[in-house]
Amino acid sequence: MEDYAAKMALKTDAALREYVMGHAQYREDAVLAALDELRPPLEAVVREQQATAAAQASAEAEVPDEDLPRLYSPAGIIVVSATLSVVAGAILLAMNMYRLGRGSAILRLFSVVAAYLVVRMFLVKWLLAQHFLSLSLAFLIDIPLILSYIWWFWPRYIGTYKFQPRNWALPLGGCLLLLMGLTYLVMSNPETAKKMQQQLEQIQRSR
């Protein structure tokens, strides 16, 4: 724009008057002159952005697989949370954070989970009182927290999708076996089994 202003300063009064009266014919030249002056800095910015993106891509490509962190995958966290409990899924996510040195993120995660469990407890009590609770509804209640593991905590505190996947089926199978064993021990007690049966019948009659 400075070059364009300098060119205009060299014009005579008659030429400037002609420019003002017939500015339409000069409009295209003015736009082209402005674009010519803006082109070099814009090209420099584009080249800098391209160089930065290429450097980041090169740095990520140079990391060998054996140096990548071993983490539980988002899919594994979802399956464990939906199958066992949201607490189990939070533990897997917290183990990922621990491997990446995100200690403060672990505290935030379990603070959110603890607050959710308190709210969930009161919500379940209210649904039971209203005779609205069912297994499908109980599962739907957990969906927002499960999605927050993947859509909120993972991008902010894990921050990478390049990792060596850890086997989440092993802890899932171990926990399922433990739950089955505890269930068998509880049901093997006649008094406990009778009380549970009565509670189930009471819930079914109240619907």
Rosetta constraint file for C-alpha pairs under 8 A:
AtomPair CA 1 CA 5 HARMONIC 6.18 0.50
AtomPair CA 1 CA 33 HARMONIC 7.62 0.50
AtomPair CA 1 CA 34 HARMONIC 5.83 0.50
AtomPair CA 1 CA 37 HARMONIC 6.41 0.50
AtomPair CA 2 CA 6 HARMONIC 6.14 0.50
AtomPair CA 3 CA 7 HARMONIC 6.22 0.50
AtomPair CA 4 CA 8 HARMONIC 6.33 0.50
AtomPair CA 4 CA 30 HARMONIC 7.70 0.50
AtomPair CA 4 CA 33 HARMONIC 6.71 0.50
AtomPair CA 4 CA 34 HARMONIC 7.49 0.50
AtomPair CA 5 CA 9 HARMONIC 6.20 0.50
AtomPair CA 6 CA 10 HARMONIC 6.60 0.50
AtomPair CA 7 CA 11 HARMONIC 7.01 0.50
AtomPair CA 8 CA 16 HARMONIC 7.72 0.50
AtomPair CA 11 CA 15 HARMONIC 5.79 0.50
AtomPair CA 11 CA 16 HARMONIC 6.20 0.50
AtomPair CA 12 CA 16 HARMONIC 6.14 0.50
AtomPair CA 13 CA 17 HARMONIC 6.03 0.50
AtomPair CA 14 CA 18 HARMONIC 6.13 0.50
AtomPair CA 15 CA 19 HARMONIC 6.12 0.50
AtomPair CA 16 CA 20 HARMONIC 6.20 0.50
AtomPair CA 17 CA 21 HARMONIC 6.15 0.50
AtomPair CA 18 CA 22 HARMONIC 5.86 0.50
AtomPair CA 18 CA 23 HARMONIC 7.75 0.50
AtomPair CA 19 CA 23 HARMONIC 4.99 0.50
AtomPair CA 19 CA 26 HARMONIC 7.04 0.50
AtomPair CA 22 CA 26 HARMONIC 7.49 0.50
AtomPair CA 23 CA 27 HARMONIC 6.12 0.50
AtomPair CA 24 CA 28 HARMONIC 7.84 0.50
AtomPair CA 26 CA 30 HARMONIC 6.23 0.50
AtomPair CA 27 CA 31 HARMONIC 6.26 0.50
AtomPair CA 28 CA 32 HARMONIC 6.15 0.50
AtomPair CA 29 CA 33 HARMONIC 6.04 0.50
AtomPair CA 30 CA 34 HARMONIC 6.19 0.50
AtomPair CA 31 CA 35 HARMONIC 6.15 0.50
AtomPair CA 32 CA 36 HARMONIC 6.09 0.50
AtomPair CA 33 CA 37 HARMONIC 6.44 0.50
AtomPair CA 34 CA 38 HARMONIC 6.25 0.50
AtomPair CA 35 CA 39 HARMONIC 5.89 0.50
AtomPair CA 36 CA 40 HARMONIC 7.64 0.50
AtomPair CA 38 CA 42 HARMONIC 6.33 0.50
AtomPair CA 39 CA 43 HARMONIC 6.00 0.50
AtomPair CA 40 CA 44 HARMONIC 6.20 0.50
AtomPair CA 41 CA 45 HARMONIC 6.29 0.50
AtomPair CA 42 CA 46 HARMONIC 6.26 0.50
AtomPair CA 43 CA 47 HARMONIC 6.12 0.50
AtomPair CA 44 CA 48 HARMONIC 6.18 0.50
AtomPair CA 45 CA 49 HARMONIC 6.23 0.50
AtomPair CA 46 CA 50 HARMONIC 6.14 0.50
AtomPair CA 47 CA 51 HARMONIC 6.08 0.50
AtomPair CA 48 CA 52 HARMONIC 6.19 0.50
AtomPair CA 49 CA 53 HARMONIC 6.17 0.50
AtomPair CA 50 CA 54 HARMONIC 6.06 0.50
AtomPair CA 51 CA 55 HARMONIC 6.09 0.50
AtomPair CA 52 CA 56 HARMONIC 6.26 0.50
AtomPair CA 53 CA 57 HARMONIC 6.18 0.50
AtomPair CA 54 CA 58 HARMONIC 6.03 0.50
AtomPair CA 55 CA 59 HARMONIC 6.08 0.50
AtomPair CA 56 CA 60 HARMONIC 6.23 0.50
AtomPair CA 57 CA 61 HARMONIC 6.11 0.50
AtomPair CA 58 CA 62 HARMONIC 6.11 0.50
AtomPair CA 59 CA 63 HARMONIC 6.79 0.50
AtomPair CA 63 CA 67 HARMONIC 6.63 0.50
AtomPair CA 63 CA 68 HARMONIC 7.19 0.50
AtomPair CA 64 CA 68 HARMONIC 6.89 0.50
AtomPair CA 65 CA 163 HARMONIC 7.65 0.50
AtomPair CA 65 CA 164 HARMONIC 7.15 0.50
AtomPair CA 66 CA 164 HARMONIC 7.83 0.50
AtomPair CA 68 CA 162 HARMONIC 6.96 0.50
AtomPair CA 68 CA 163 HARMONIC 5.02 0.50
AtomPair CA 68 CA 164 HARMONIC 5.99 0.50
AtomPair CA 69 CA 99 HARMONIC 7.46 0.50
AtomPair CA 69 CA 100 HARMONIC 7.70 0.50
AtomPair CA 69 CA 163 HARMONIC 5.16 0.50
AtomPair CA 69 CA 164 HARMONIC 5.91 0.50
AtomPair CA 70 CA 96 HARMONIC 7.94 0.50
AtomPair CA 70 CA 99 HARMONIC 7.93 0.50
AtomPair CA 70 CA 163 HARMONIC 5.85 0.50
AtomPair CA 70 CA 164 HARMONIC 4.54 0.50
AtomPair CA 70 CA 165 HARMONIC 5.75 0.50
AtomPair CA 70 CA 166 HARMONIC 5.86 0.50
AtomPair CA 71 CA 95 HARMONIC 7.92 0.50
AtomPair CA 71 CA 96 HARMONIC 5.38 0.50
AtomPair CA 71 CA 99 HARMONIC 7.85 0.50
AtomPair CA 71 CA 163 HARMONIC 6.29 0.50
AtomPair CA 71 CA 164 HARMONIC 6.15 0.50
AtomPair CA 71 CA 165 HARMONIC 5.32 0.50
AtomPair CA 71 CA 166 HARMONIC 5.42 0.50
AtomPair CA 72 CA 76 HARMONIC 6.33 0.50
AtomPair CA 72 CA 77 HARMONIC 6.87 0.50
AtomPair CA 72 CA 92 HARMONIC 6.56 0.50
AtomPair CA 72 CA 93 HARMONIC 7.21 0.50
AtomPair CA 72 CA 96 HARMONIC 6.55 0.50
AtomPair CA 72 CA 165 HARMONIC 5.64 0.50
AtomPair CA 72 CA 166 HARMONIC 5.00 0.50
AtomPair CA 72 CA 167 HARMONIC 7.11 0.50
AtomPair CA 72 CA 168 HARMONIC 6.48 0.50
AtomPair CA 73 CA 77 HARMONIC 6.38 0.50
AtomPair CA 73 CA 165 HARMONIC 5.90 0.50
AtomPair CA 73 CA 166 HARMONIC 7.20 0.50
AtomPair CA 74 CA 78 HARMONIC 6.26 0.50
AtomPair CA 74 CA 150 HARMONIC 6.17 0.50
AtomPair CA 75 CA 79 HARMONIC 6.25 0.50
AtomPair CA 76 CA 80 HARMONIC 6.11 0.50
AtomPair CA 76 CA 168 HARMONIC 5.86 0.50
AtomPair CA 76 CA 169 HARMONIC 7.85 0.50
AtomPair CA 77 CA 81 HARMONIC 5.99 0.50
AtomPair CA 77 CA 89 HARMONIC 5.04 0.50
AtomPair CA 77 CA 90 HARMONIC 7.74 0.50
AtomPair CA 77 CA 92 HARMONIC 6.47 0.50
AtomPair CA 77 CA 93 HARMONIC 6.91 0.50
AtomPair CA 77 CA 168 HARMONIC 7.97 0.50
AtomPair CA 78 CA 82 HARMONIC 6.07 0.50
AtomPair CA 78 CA 89 HARMONIC 6.81 0.50
AtomPair CA 78 CA 146 HARMONIC 6.43 0.50
AtomPair CA 78 CA 147 HARMONIC 7.93 0.50
AtomPair CA 79 CA 83 HARMONIC 5.87 0.50
AtomPair CA 80 CA 84 HARMONIC 5.56 0.50
AtomPair CA 80 CA 85 HARMONIC 6.88 0.50
AtomPair CA 80 CA 86 HARMONIC 7.75 0.50
AtomPair CA 80 CA 88 HARMONIC 6.50 0.50
AtomPair CA 80 CA 89 HARMONIC 5.46 0.50
AtomPair CA 80 CA 168 HARMONIC 7.95 0.50
AtomPair CA 80 CA 172 HARMONIC 6.34 0.50
AtomPair CA 81 CA 85 HARMONIC 4.70 0.50
AtomPair CA 81 CA 86 HARMONIC 4.41 0.50
AtomPair CA 81 CA 87 HARMONIC 7.05 0.50
AtomPair CA 81 CA 88 HARMONIC 5.95 0.50
AtomPair CA 81 CA 89 HARMONIC 4.36 0.50
AtomPair CA 81 CA 90 HARMONIC 7.63 0.50
AtomPair CA 81 CA 146 HARMONIC 6.64 0.50
AtomPair CA 82 CA 86 HARMONIC 6.92 0.50
AtomPair CA 82 CA 139 HARMONIC 7.61 0.50
AtomPair CA 82 CA 142 HARMONIC 7.93 0.50
AtomPair CA 82 CA 146 HARMONIC 7.77 0.50
AtomPair CA 84 CA 88 HARMONIC 6.53 0.50
AtomPair CA 84 CA 172 HARMONIC 7.69 0.50
AtomPair CA 84 CA 175 HARMONIC 7.68 0.50
AtomPair CA 84 CA 176 HARMONIC 7.51 0.50
AtomPair CA 85 CA 89 HARMONIC 6.65 0.50
AtomPair CA 86 CA 90 HARMONIC 6.12 0.50
AtomPair CA 86 CA 113 HARMONIC 8.00 0.50
AtomPair CA 86 CA 142 HARMONIC 7.08 0.50
AtomPair CA 86 CA 145 HARMONIC 7.44 0.50
AtomPair CA 86 CA 146 HARMONIC 6.65 0.50
AtomPair CA 87 CA 91 HARMONIC 6.23 0.50
AtomPair CA 87 CA 113 HARMONIC 7.28 0.50
AtomPair CA 88 CA 92 HARMONIC 6.55 0.50
AtomPair CA 89 CA 93 HARMONIC 6.34 0.50
AtomPair CA 89 CA 146 HARMONIC 7.82 0.50
AtomPair CA 90 CA 94 HARMONIC 5.96 0.50
AtomPair CA 90 CA 109 HARMONIC 7.36 0.50
AtomPair CA 90 CA 110 HARMONIC 7.43 0.50
AtomPair CA 90 CA 113 HARMONIC 7.67 0.50
AtomPair CA 90 CA 149 HARMONIC 7.52 0.50
AtomPair CA 91 CA 95 HARMONIC 6.17 0.50
AtomPair CA 92 CA 96 HARMONIC 6.51 0.50
AtomPair CA 93 CA 97 HARMONIC 6.40 0.50
AtomPair CA 93 CA 149 HARMONIC 7.47 0.50
AtomPair CA 94 CA 98 HARMONIC 6.10 0.50
AtomPair CA 94 CA 106 HARMONIC 5.55 0.50
AtomPair CA 94 CA 109 HARMONIC 7.50 0.50
AtomPair CA 95 CA 99 HARMONIC 6.30 0.50
AtomPair CA 96 CA 100 HARMONIC 6.50 0.50
AtomPair CA 96 CA 158 HARMONIC 7.37 0.50
AtomPair CA 97 CA 101 HARMONIC 6.13 0.50
AtomPair CA 97 CA 102 HARMONIC 4.92 0.50
AtomPair CA 97 CA 103 HARMONIC 6.95 0.50
AtomPair CA 97 CA 105 HARMONIC 7.02 0.50
AtomPair CA 97 CA 106 HARMONIC 6.57 0.50
AtomPair CA 97 CA 157 HARMONIC 6.95 0.50
AtomPair CA 97 CA 158 HARMONIC 6.44 0.50
AtomPair CA 98 CA 102 HARMONIC 5.65 0.50
AtomPair CA 98 CA 103 HARMONIC 6.21 0.50
AtomPair CA 98 CA 106 HARMONIC 7.50 0.50
AtomPair CA 100 CA 158 HARMONIC 7.39 0.50
AtomPair CA 102 CA 106 HARMONIC 6.62 0.50
AtomPair CA 102 CA 157 HARMONIC 6.90 0.50
AtomPair CA 103 CA 107 HARMONIC 6.85 0.50
AtomPair CA 104 CA 108 HARMONIC 6.49 0.50
AtomPair CA 105 CA 109 HARMONIC 6.08 0.50
AtomPair CA 105 CA 157 HARMONIC 6.46 0.50
AtomPair CA 106 CA 110 HARMONIC 6.28 0.50
AtomPair CA 107 CA 111 HARMONIC 6.03 0.50
AtomPair CA 108 CA 112 HARMONIC 6.25 0.50
AtomPair CA 109 CA 113 HARMONIC 6.29 0.50
AtomPair CA 109 CA 153 HARMONIC 7.63 0.50
AtomPair CA 110 CA 114 HARMONIC 5.90 0.50
AtomPair CA 111 CA 115 HARMONIC 6.20 0.50
AtomPair CA 112 CA 116 HARMONIC 6.06 0.50
AtomPair CA 113 CA 117 HARMONIC 6.14 0.50
AtomPair CA 113 CA 145 HARMONIC 7.82 0.50
AtomPair CA 114 CA 118 HARMONIC 6.42 0.50
AtomPair CA 115 CA 119 HARMONIC 6.36 0.50
AtomPair CA 116 CA 120 HARMONIC 5.90 0.50
AtomPair CA 116 CA 145 HARMONIC 7.75 0.50
AtomPair CA 117 CA 121 HARMONIC 6.05 0.50
AtomPair CA 118 CA 122 HARMONIC 6.63 0.50
AtomPair CA 119 CA 123 HARMONIC 6.15 0.50
AtomPair CA 120 CA 124 HARMONIC 6.01 0.50
AtomPair CA 120 CA 141 HARMONIC 7.66 0.50
AtomPair CA 121 CA 125 HARMONIC 6.27 0.50
AtomPair CA 122 CA 126 HARMONIC 6.22 0.50
AtomPair CA 123 CA 127 HARMONIC 6.16 0.50
AtomPair CA 124 CA 128 HARMONIC 6.06 0.50
AtomPair CA 124 CA 133 HARMONIC 7.10 0.50
AtomPair CA 124 CA 138 HARMONIC 7.86 0.50
AtomPair CA 125 CA 129 HARMONIC 6.23 0.50
AtomPair CA 126 CA 130 HARMONIC 6.24 0.50
AtomPair CA 127 CA 131 HARMONIC 5.90 0.50
AtomPair CA 127 CA 132 HARMONIC 5.02 0.50
AtomPair CA 127 CA 133 HARMONIC 5.18 0.50
AtomPair CA 128 CA 132 HARMONIC 6.13 0.50
AtomPair CA 128 CA 133 HARMONIC 5.53 0.50
AtomPair CA 131 CA 206 HARMONIC 6.50 0.50
AtomPair CA 131 CA 207 HARMONIC 5.60 0.50
AtomPair CA 132 CA 207 HARMONIC 7.61 0.50
AtomPair CA 133 CA 137 HARMONIC 6.23 0.50
AtomPair CA 133 CA 138 HARMONIC 6.78 0.50
AtomPair CA 134 CA 138 HARMONIC 6.07 0.50
AtomPair CA 135 CA 139 HARMONIC 6.31 0.50
AtomPair CA 136 CA 140 HARMONIC 6.29 0.50
AtomPair CA 137 CA 141 HARMONIC 6.29 0.50
AtomPair CA 138 CA 142 HARMONIC 7.06 0.50
AtomPair CA 139 CA 143 HARMONIC 6.90 0.50
AtomPair CA 142 CA 146 HARMONIC 6.31 0.50
AtomPair CA 143 CA 147 HARMONIC 6.08 0.50
AtomPair CA 144 CA 148 HARMONIC 6.20 0.50
AtomPair CA 145 CA 149 HARMONIC 6.61 0.50
AtomPair CA 146 CA 150 HARMONIC 7.18 0.50
AtomPair CA 147 CA 151 HARMONIC 5.90 0.50
AtomPair CA 147 CA 152 HARMONIC 7.77 0.50
AtomPair CA 148 CA 152 HARMONIC 4.88 0.50
AtomPair CA 148 CA 153 HARMONIC 6.34 0.50
AtomPair CA 149 CA 153 HARMONIC 5.06 0.50
AtomPair CA 149 CA 154 HARMONIC 6.11 0.50
AtomPair CA 150 CA 154 HARMONIC 5.14 0.50
AtomPair CA 150 CA 155 HARMONIC 7.34 0.50
AtomPair CA 151 CA 155 HARMONIC 6.54 0.50
AtomPair CA 152 CA 156 HARMONIC 6.39 0.50
AtomPair CA 153 CA 157 HARMONIC 5.66 0.50
AtomPair CA 153 CA 158 HARMONIC 7.24 0.50
AtomPair CA 154 CA 158 HARMONIC 4.85 0.50
AtomPair CA 154 CA 159 HARMONIC 6.18 0.50
AtomPair CA 155 CA 159 HARMONIC 4.61 0.50
AtomPair CA 155 CA 160 HARMONIC 7.22 0.50
AtomPair CA 168 CA 172 HARMONIC 6.28 0.50
AtomPair CA 169 CA 173 HARMONIC 5.94 0.50
AtomPair CA 170 CA 174 HARMONIC 6.16 0.50
AtomPair CA 171 CA 175 HARMONIC 6.07 0.50
AtomPair CA 172 CA 176 HARMONIC 6.19 0.50
AtomPair CA 173 CA 177 HARMONIC 6.17 0.50
AtomPair CA 174 CA 178 HARMONIC 6.20 0.50
AtomPair CA 175 CA 179 HARMONIC 6.14 0.50
AtomPair CA 176 CA 180 HARMONIC 6.11 0.50
AtomPair CA 177 CA 181 HARMONIC 6.13 0.50
AtomPair CA 178 CA 182 HARMONIC 6.21 0.50
AtomPair CA 179 CA 183 HARMONIC 6.02 0.50
AtomPair CA 180 CA 184 HARMONIC 6.12 0.50
AtomPair CA 181 CA 185 HARMONIC 6.27 0.50
AtomPair CA 182 CA 186 HARMONIC 6.19 0.50
AtomPair CA 183 CA 187 HARMONIC 6.03 0.50
AtomPair CA 184 CA 188 HARMONIC 5.90 0.50
AtomPair CA 185 CA 189 HARMONIC 6.87 0.50
AtomPair CA 186 CA 192 HARMONIC 6.48 0.50
AtomPair CA 186 CA 193 HARMONIC 6.95 0.50
AtomPair CA 187 CA 192 HARMONIC 6.56 0.50
AtomPair CA 187 CA 193 HARMONIC 4.91 0.50
AtomPair CA 188 CA 193 HARMONIC 7.16 0.50
AtomPair CA 189 CA 193 HARMONIC 6.13 0.50
AtomPair CA 190 CA 194 HARMONIC 6.06 0.50
AtomPair CA 191 CA 195 HARMONIC 6.29 0.50
AtomPair CA 192 CA 196 HARMONIC 6.25 0.50
AtomPair CA 193 CA 197 HARMONIC 6.15 0.50
AtomPair CA 194 CA 198 HARMONIC 6.21 0.50
AtomPair CA 195 CA 199 HARMONIC 6.26 0.50
AtomPair CA 196 CA 200 HARMONIC 6.23 0.50
AtomPair CA 197 CA 201 HARMONIC 6.21 0.50
AtomPair CA 198 CA 202 HARMONIC 6.11 0.50
AtomPair CA 199 CA 203 HARMONIC 6.25 0.50
AtomPair CA 200 CA 204 HARMONIC 6.25 0.50
AtomPair CA 201 CA 205 HARMONIC 6.16 0.50
AtomPair CA 202 CA 206 HARMONIC 6.22 0.50
AtomPair CA 203 CA 207 HARMONIC 6.67 0.50
